[in-house]
Amino acid sequence: MLKKHPRALAFIFFTEMWERVGFYTLMAILVLYMDKVLGWPDGRKGDMYGLFLALCYFMPLLGGWLGDKVLGQIRTVRIGAVLMGFGYVGLAVSSADNVTTFYLGLLLIGIGTGIFKVNMSVLVGNLYTDKVELKDAGFNIFYMGVNLGAMVAPLIATFNSAVFHSYNVSFWVAAAGMIFALIIFQAGQPRLRPFDGRLGTGGRIVPPLPSPGAVPDAPAPAPEIDRREFIQRIQTLVILFLIVVFFWVAFYQNAFGLTLFAERSTIILKWLRPETYQFFEPFFILALTPLLLTLFARLRLKDKEPSTPVKILLGMLIMSLAMVIMVAASLAGGNEDRNIMSPLWLIGTYFVVTVAEILISPMGQSFVSKVAPPKIAGLMMGGWFAATAAGSYGSGLLGKSYSRLAHHEFFLFLAALMITAALLVLAFLKRLKRFAT
């Protein structure tokens, strides 16, 4: 699966994996920490959850500009990692009597995550300038690194909660994850330098010193596009960005609405706690991604592989199915807010959410990398994350209604939202397909 891909992908893979260990350890316990340690009501939790995620995914606009025009991708990634490390330390020393460092920690993590994520995605895209046919697969492999870290993180949080009865210990583990990420990224810098869009001054790409007998990978020059096509490409991306907001509103209930359902409506066991359920989604991604890659590779050989926009359309429809499952779970007893529901309801939902996520998140980033004008690739990738920001903030706003609505009404609204998103993708499908090759 990896032999045709650039070797630099391995360093990006493991850097992203360790960064995600930190981030998803935080996400597994953030709502629970605000609930149990800080004692905040659902409305305040929803506001902070939405604002934090919005910051994480809005900051890529700044990160894209820094990577494209000022510092280059490598330097911007490094700065983001350092900011996140200090942010996790701020959370680790916070408490109900010391909320200041909690706020400061989330601010640093939000900024650091934003400028880190977009430039890692741009680096992945740059690896495939002359291997466009492998770009979807490259982003899927990259996304496996994301989810390997995301899979380990809830287990860390569960262990710390069960053994040490402390969320703060998990925040220290998150800080350690950032140290490992920085070490790996620094080790891979020689191989990554040819793919940095701006190093030194004047946009000059500085090649690494090759090892004896090695031939460093290098991207082919990007073709020039005329102004009319330039504008059309941006318009196409904006259409996708606006539609995908709906997906993220539903998706980010995984750490809010679904976590509250786990805490209040699902049977709680010592080693299957509310924070543990976020293990299943990345676990399913790691299990299913190779299968889907194999399927798409075989379809590609027969010239029958669905286009990237069609994959996104299928993802929207599948996500609506996940919300329908939660409607059924709520009507079967989850509405009562008693710990009586089988864990299989949530596990099954996370399985379906995972299939949708594989078809939308890495595919969306691949789509942006294909369609974005090369001169503003980082800014456009930042636009993808800005759409994620809008959706994640919306998830927090909607999450405030979790206790006010019957749970089946809450999830039914999300299902309707996903059907609407699918219809919009279908309406613009021809436009979306135009540049996605």
SVG drawing of the C-alpha trace seen along z (x, -y; Angstrom):
<svg xmlns="http://www.w3.org/2000/svg" viewBox="-39 -37 66 42">
<polyline fill="none" stroke="black" stroke-width="0.4" points="0.0,0.0 2.9,-2.3 5.6,-1.3 4.4,-3.8 4.1,-6.7 6.9,-9.2 9.0,-8.3 8.3,-11.7 4.8,-10.5 6.0,-8.3 7.3,-11.2 4.1,-13.2 2.1,-10.1 3.8,-9.6 4.0,-13.3 0.3,-13.7 -0.3,-10.5 1.4,-11.9 -0.2,-15.3 -3.6,-13.6 -2.9,-11.5 -2.7,-14.9 -5.7,-16.5 -8.1,-13.5 -7.1,-12.8 -8.4,-16.3 -11.5,-15.8 -12.4,-12.5 -12.6,-14.3 -13.2,-18.0 -17.0,-18.0 -16.7,-15.6 -14.1,-17.9 -16.3,-20.9 -19.2,-18.9 -17.6,-17.0 -14.7,-19.2 -15.7,-22.7 -19.4,-22.0 -20.7,-23.9 -24.3,-23.6 -24.9,-22.2 -25.4,-25.7 -22.0,-26.9 -20.4,-23.6 -21.9,-24.0 -20.7,-27.5 -17.1,-26.7 -17.1,-23.4 -18.3,-25.2 -15.9,-28.2 -12.9,-26.0 -13.5,-23.8 -14.3,-26.8 -11.0,-28.4 -9.2,-25.1 -10.7,-25.1 -10.8,-28.8 -7.1,-29.4 -6.1,-27.4 -6.9,-30.5 -4.0,-32.2 -1.9,-29.1 -2.4,-28.8 -1.3,-32.4 1.7,-31.9 2.7,-28.7 2.1,-30.0 3.5,-33.5 5.6,-34.1 7.2,-31.1 6.7,-28.1 4.9,-24.9 7.7,-23.4 8.3,-26.4 4.5,-27.0 4.0,-23.4 6.8,-23.7 5.3,-26.8 1.9,-25.3 3.3,-22.2 5.0,-24.3 1.9,-26.4 -0.2,-23.2 2.4,-21.8 2.2,-24.9 -1.6,-24.8 -1.9,-21.2 0.3,-22.2 -2.1,-25.1 -5.0,-22.6 -3.0,-20.2 -2.5,-22.8 -6.1,-24.1 -8.9,-23.3 -12.3,-24.6 -10.3,-27.3 -7.9,-28.0 -10.0,-28.5 -7.7,-31.1 -5.1,-28.5 -8.0,-26.4 -9.1,-29.3 -5.5,-30.1 -4.7,-26.5 -7.7,-26.1 -6.7,-29.4 -3.1,-28.2 -4.3,-24.7 -6.9,-26.2 -4.3,-28.5 -1.6,-25.9 -3.9,-23.2 -5.2,-25.5 -1.9,-26.5 -0.5,-23.0 -3.3,-21.1 -3.5,-23.1 0.2,-23.0 0.4,-19.3 -2.4,-18.8 -0.6,-21.0 2.6,-19.1 0.7,-15.9 -0.8,-17.4 2.5,-18.7 3.9,-15.1 1.7,-14.2 2.2,-17.0 3.4,-14.5 1.4,-11.6 -2.1,-12.9 -3.7,-9.5 -2.4,-8.5 -3.5,-11.7 -6.8,-10.3 -4.9,-7.2 -2.2,-9.4 -4.7,-11.4 -6.4,-8.2 -3.1,-6.9 -2.4,-10.3 -5.9,-10.1 -5.0,-6.6 -2.2,-8.3 -4.7,-10.9 -6.9,-8.1 -4.2,-5.8 -3.5,-8.7 -7.2,-9.3 -7.8,-5.6 -5.1,-5.5 -6.2,-8.7 -9.6,-7.6 -7.9,-4.5 -5.3,-6.7 -8.1,-8.9 -10.1,-5.8 -7.1,-4.4 -6.3,-7.6 -9.9,-8.1 -10.3,-4.5 -6.9,-4.2 -5.9,-7.8 -9.4,-9.3 -7.9,-12.4 -8.5,-14.2 -5.4,-16.4 -3.1,-13.4 -4.5,-13.0 -3.6,-16.6 0.0,-15.9 0.0,-12.9 -1.3,-15.2 1.7,-17.5 4.1,-14.6 2.5,-13.6 3.4,-17.0 7.0,-16.4 7.1,-13.1 5.5,-14.8 8.1,-17.5 11.0,-15.0 9.7,-13.0 9.0,-16.1 12.5,-17.4 13.9,-14.0 12.0,-14.1 12.8,-17.6 15.4,-16.8 12.9,-14.7 10.1,-17.3 12.0,-20.4 11.6,-19.8 7.8,-19.9 7.7,-23.1 6.2,-25.8 8.3,-28.6 11.7,-28.2 14.3,-30.9 13.4,-34.1 11.5,-34.9 9.7,-31.6 13.0,-29.7 12.8,-26.0 15.9,-24.8 16.6,-21.1 18.0,-18.8 21.4,-17.3 20.8,-13.8 22.2,-10.8 24.8,-8.8 23.1,-7.1 19.7,-8.6 17.7,-10.6 15.4,-13.0 11.8,-13.3 10.8,-16.6 7.5,-18.0 6.9,-18.8 6.3,-22.5 2.7,-23.5 1.0,-24.5 -0.2,-28.0 -4.0,-28.7 -5.8,-31.7 -7.7,-34.2 -11.2,-32.9 -10.3,-29.3 -8.7,-30.7 -12.0,-32.3 -14.0,-29.3 -11.9,-27.0 -12.3,-29.2 -16.1,-29.4 -16.2,-25.6 -14.4,-25.2 -16.6,-27.8 -19.7,-25.8 -18.2,-22.7 -17.2,-24.6 -20.7,-25.9 -22.3,-22.5 -19.8,-20.6 -20.6,-22.9 -23.8,-20.8 -21.7,-17.6 -19.5,-19.0 -22.5,-20.1 -23.6,-16.5 -20.1,-14.9 -18.9,-16.9 -21.8,-15.6 -19.4,-12.6 -17.7,-14.5 -20.9,-16.3 -24.3,-14.9 -23.1,-11.3 -20.8,-11.7 -23.7,-13.0 -25.8,-10.1 -23.0,-7.8 -22.8,-9.5 -26.6,-9.8 -28.3,-7.1 -25.9,-4.2 -24.8,-1.4 -21.4,-2.5 -18.7,0.2 -15.3,-0.3 -13.5,0.1 -16.3,-1.2 -16.8,-4.7 -18.3,-7.8 -14.8,-8.8 -14.1,-5.3 -16.6,-5.5 -14.5,-7.8 -12.1,-4.9 -14.4,-3.2 -14.5,-5.7 -10.8,-5.8 -10.6,-2.1 -13.1,-1.5 -11.3,-4.0 -8.1,-2.0 -10.0,1.2 -12.1,0.0 -9.7,-2.4 -7.5,0.4 -10.6,2.2 -12.0,-0.9 -8.6,-1.7 -8.5,1.8 -12.0,1.4 -11.4,-1.9 -8.1,-0.7 -9.9,2.2 -12.6,-0.1 -9.9,-2.4 -8.4,0.4 -11.9,0.9 -12.3,-2.8 -15.3,-2.7 -14.0,-4.5 -16.5,-7.1 -15.2,-10.7 -14.3,-12.5 -17.6,-14.6 -19.6,-11.3 -17.7,-9.9 -18.7,-13.0 -22.3,-12.6 -22.4,-9.0 -20.8,-10.2 -23.6,-12.7 -26.2,-10.0 -24.5,-7.5 -24.1,-10.2 -27.9,-10.7 -28.3,-7.0 -26.1,-7.3 -28.4,-10.0 -31.4,-7.8 -29.9,-5.1 -29.6,-7.5 -33.3,-8.5 -34.2,-4.8 -31.9,-4.5 -33.5,-7.6 -37.0,-6.2 -36.0,-2.8 -35.2,-4.3 -32.4,-6.9 -34.8,-9.8 -35.2,-8.8 -31.6,-9.8 -31.1,-6.7 -28.1,-4.4 -30.0,-1.5 -29.1,-1.5 -26.9,1.1 -23.4,-0.2 -24.1,1.4 -26.3,-1.5 -23.4,-3.9 -20.9,-1.5 -23.1,-0.9 -23.6,-4.6 -19.8,-5.2 -19.4,-2.5 -21.7,-4.2 -20.3,-7.7 -16.9,-6.3 -17.8,-5.2 -19.2,-8.7 -16.1,-10.3 -13.8,-8.3 -15.8,-9.4 -15.8,-13.1 -12.9,-14.2 -9.9,-12.9 -11.7,-13.1 -12.6,-16.7 -9.0,-17.6 -7.9,-15.7 -10.6,-17.6 -9.2,-20.9 -5.7,-19.9 -6.8,-19.0 -8.9,-22.1 -7.1,-24.9 -5.0,-27.2 -1.4,-26.3 -0.5,-29.8 -3.1,-29.8 -3.2,-26.1 -2.6,-26.8 -5.3,-29.5 -7.8,-27.2 -7.0,-24.3 -7.5,-26.9 -11.0,-27.5 -11.8,-23.8 -10.9,-24.0 -12.8,-27.3 -15.9,-25.4 -15.1,-22.8 -14.9,-25.7 -18.4,-26.9 -19.8,-23.4 -18.1,-22.7 -19.3,-25.9 -22.8,-25.0 -22.4,-21.6 -21.8,-23.4 -24.8,-25.8 -27.0,-22.8 -25.6,-20.8 -27.0,-23.4 -30.4,-22.0 -29.5,-18.5 -31.2,-18.7 -34.1,-21.0 -35.3,-18.7 -36.3,-15.1 -33.2,-13.3 -34.9,-11.7 -35.9,-15.2 -32.3,-16.3 -31.0,-13.5 -33.9,-13.7 -33.0,-17.3 -29.4,-16.2 -30.6,-13.5 -32.7,-16.1 -29.7,-18.4 -27.6,-15.6 -30.3,-14.9 -30.3,-18.6 -26.5,-18.5 -26.7,-15.4 -29.3,-17.2 -27.1,-20.2 -24.1,-18.1 -26.3,-16.4 -27.5,-19.8 -23.9,-21.0 -22.4,-17.6 -21.6,-18.5 -19.9,-21.7 -17.9,-19.9 -16.7,-17.2 -15.3,-19.7 -11.8,-20.2 -11.6,-17.1 -9.3,-15.1"/>
</svg>
